């Protein structure tokens, strides 16, 4: 069988690369140093010990999967609060927003989403609006599925003012294994619904504090898809 001409071979490679781009989700930039280091370690260790190199290679693949940032398509309907993260709705309750944001100490509806080690760990804007305030607070690293994690754990809070004037609070909370919270937006930034704005490594929780009068659309135990799942309907008119 004669070999393929260079043009056909080049087209085949380009087609394979295109299929890979369409099939495999993009990686968040924060994961690139970890994956690059893992690949380098894999190549080095395979020269010394193939089994050890294989183990490190599999761990590198797992790391790449952790930092995946799949494309999401937000609903076109207005007046929705979207889930800021993939995960499981673990709590729906009344709670006071983090005091470091300087908001009135009045309870609001809070929906908590717990992210397991296997969930996508980027956070996405729940609505289109302006970032009015960002407040980081150091804390403990309790298991993120505990009720007191919202109060005791390390966290980063974002106050978002929607285009209709509603206040939304999204809080990134570190977990038992998570030791790093990334927030890639700044006060005064405009962000769009579904846009990636942060990341938590590794295993965590995201709290959503809703404006008074919002109608919750999810139930405890339901799975959410960040940037796509409607979490609540905003009230008509400004808070």
C-alpha positions in Angstrom: 0.0 0.0 0.0 1.5 3.3 -1.1 2.0 6.1 1.5 -0.4 9.0 1.5 0.8 12.2 -0.3 2.1 14.9 2.1 -1.0 17.0 1.5 -3.4 14.2 2.4 -1.3 13.3 5.5 -1.3 17.0 6.6 -5.1 17.2 6.1 -5.6 14.1 8.2 -3.5 15.5 11.0 -5.3 18.8 10.9 -8.6 17.0 10.9 -7.6 14.9 14.0 -6.5 18.1 15.8 -9.8 19.7 15.0 -11.7 16.7 16.3 -9.7 16.8 19.5 -10.4 20.5 20.0 -14.2 19.9 19.5 -14.2 16.8 21.8 -11.9 17.8 24.6 -12.9 20.8 26.8 -10.5 23.7 26.9 -8.2 24.1 30.0 -8.3 27.0 32.4 -4.9 28.9 32.2 -4.3 28.2 35.9 -3.9 24.5 35.1 -1.2 24.9 32.4 1.8 25.0 34.8 0.6 21.9 36.6 0.1 19.9 33.4 3.3 21.1 31.9 5.2 20.0 35.0 3.4 16.7 35.0 4.3 16.0 31.4 7.9 16.8 32.0 8.0 14.6 35.0 6.3 11.8 33.1 8.8 11.9 30.2 11.7 11.9 32.7 10.4 9.1 34.9 9.6 6.9 32.0 13.3 6.7 31.2 13.9 5.5 34.7 10.8 3.4 35.4 8.0 2.9 33.0 5.4 2.0 35.7 6.3 5.1 37.7 6.1 7.2 34.6 2.7 5.7 33.7 1.4 6.6 37.2 2.6 10.2 37.0 1.2 10.4 33.4 -2.3 9.3 34.7 -2.1 11.8 37.5 -1.3 14.5 34.9 -4.3 13.5 32.9 -6.4 13.8 36.1 -5.0 17.2 36.7 -5.8 18.3 33.2 -9.4 17.1 33.7 -9.7 19.0 36.9 -8.8 22.3 35.3 -11.2 21.8 32.3 -13.3 24.8 31.3 -16.0 23.5 29.0 -17.9 25.9 26.8 -21.3 26.8 28.2 -24.4 28.5 26.6 -26.4 30.6 29.0 -30.2 30.8 28.6 -31.4 33.8 26.6 -34.2 34.5 29.0 -33.8 37.7 31.1 -34.3 37.9 34.9 -32.6 34.7 35.8 -29.9 33.9 38.3 -27.7 31.1 36.9 -25.7 28.6 38.9 -22.2 29.9 39.3 -20.7 26.4 39.5 -21.2 22.8 38.6 -22.1 20.6 41.5 -24.9 19.5 43.9 -27.3 21.8 45.6 -26.5 21.0 49.2 -28.4 23.8 51.1 -31.3 26.1 50.6 -31.8 28.4 53.6 -32.0 31.9 55.0 -28.6 33.4 55.9 -26.9 36.7 56.3 -24.3 37.7 53.5 -20.6 37.8 54.5 -20.1 40.9 56.8 -16.9 41.9 55.0 -19.1 43.1 52.0 -20.6 45.8 54.2 -24.2 44.9 53.4 -27.1 45.2 55.9 -27.1 42.3 58.3 -30.4 40.9 57.1 -31.1 37.3 56.1 -31.4 36.5 52.4 -32.2 33.3 50.6 -29.0 31.3 50.1 -28.4 28.5 47.7 -25.2 26.5 48.3 -23.6 24.3 45.6 -21.1 21.7 46.6 -18.3 20.8 44.2 -16.8 17.4 44.4 -13.3 16.6 43.2 -14.7 15.4 39.9 -16.8 18.5 39.1 -15.7 21.4 36.9 -14.1 23.9 39.3 -14.3 27.2 37.4 -16.9 29.7 38.6 -19.1 31.6 36.2 -21.1 34.9 36.6 -24.7 34.1 37.5 -26.0 37.2 35.7 -24.8 40.1 33.6 -23.8 43.1 35.7 -21.1 45.2 37.3 -18.8 43.9 40.0 -19.3 46.4 42.9 -17.3 44.9 45.6 -14.8 42.0 46.2 -13.8 40.9 49.7 -11.4 38.1 50.6 -11.3 36.6 54.1 -8.9 33.9 55.3 -10.3 31.1 57.4 -10.3 27.4 58.1 -10.4 24.4 55.6 -13.3 22.4 56.9 -15.1 20.0 54.6 -17.1 22.3 52.2 -20.3 20.2 52.6 -20.7 21.2 56.3 -23.2 24.0 57.2 -20.5 26.0 59.1 -18.2 26.1 56.1 -19.9 29.2 54.9 -19.0 31.0 58.2 -15.6 29.4 59.1 -13.8 28.6 55.9 -11.5 30.8 53.7 -13.7 32.6 51.2 -13.9 35.2 48.5 -17.1 37.2 48.1 -18.3 39.1 45.1 -21.1 41.7 45.1 -22.6 41.9 41.6 -25.1 44.6 40.6 -27.3 43.3 37.7 -28.4 45.4 34.8 -31.8 45.7 36.5 -30.3 46.9 39.7 -30.5 43.8 41.8 -27.8 42.8 44.2 -26.3 39.3 43.9 -23.7 37.9 46.2 -21.5 34.9 45.1 -19.1 33.4 47.6 -16.2 31.1 46.7 -15.5 28.9 49.7 -12.4 26.7 50.1 -12.9 23.1 51.2 -11.0 20.3 53.0 -8.5 19.9 50.1 -8.9 23.3 48.5 -6.1 25.6 49.4 -6.3 28.2 46.7 -9.1 30.5 45.6 -8.7 32.5 42.3 -10.8 35.5 41.5 -10.1 36.9 38.1 -12.4 39.9 38.1 -12.0 43.3 39.7 -14.2 45.9 41.2 -15.8 48.0 38.4 -15.6 45.2 35.8 -18.6 44.3 33.7 -19.2 40.6 33.4 -21.7 38.7 31.3 -23.9 35.8 32.5 -22.0 32.5 32.1 -18.6 34.2 31.9 -15.8 32.5 33.9 -14.6 34.7 36.7 -12.7 32.4 39.1 -11.5 29.0 40.2 -11.2 27.0 43.4 -8.6 24.2 43.8 -9.5 21.3 44.8 -13.0 20.5 46.0 -15.1 23.4 47.3 -18.4 25.2 47.6 -20.2 28.2 46.1 -22.9 30.2 47.9 -25.4 32.3 46.1 -27.3 35.0 48.1 -30.4 36.1 46.3 -32.3 39.5 46.4 -35.5 39.5 48.5 -38.5 38.3 46.5 -36.5 35.9 44.2 -38.1 32.6 43.3 -35.9 29.6 43.7 -36.0 27.2 40.8 -33.9 24.3 42.1 -34.3 21.8 44.9 -31.9 20.3 47.4 -30.0 17.4 45.9 -30.3 18.7 42.3 -27.2 18.9 40.1 -26.3 22.2 38.5 -24.3 23.2 35.4 -22.4 26.4 35.9 -23.5 29.2 33.6 -26.5 27.2 32.3 -28.8 26.0 35.1 -31.4 28.6 36.2 -31.1 28.8 40.0 -33.7 31.5 40.6 -36.0 34.1 39.1 -35.2 37.7 40.1 -38.1 39.8 41.5 -39.7 42.3 39.2 -38.2 45.7 39.7 -35.2 46.9 41.7 -34.6 45.7 45.3 
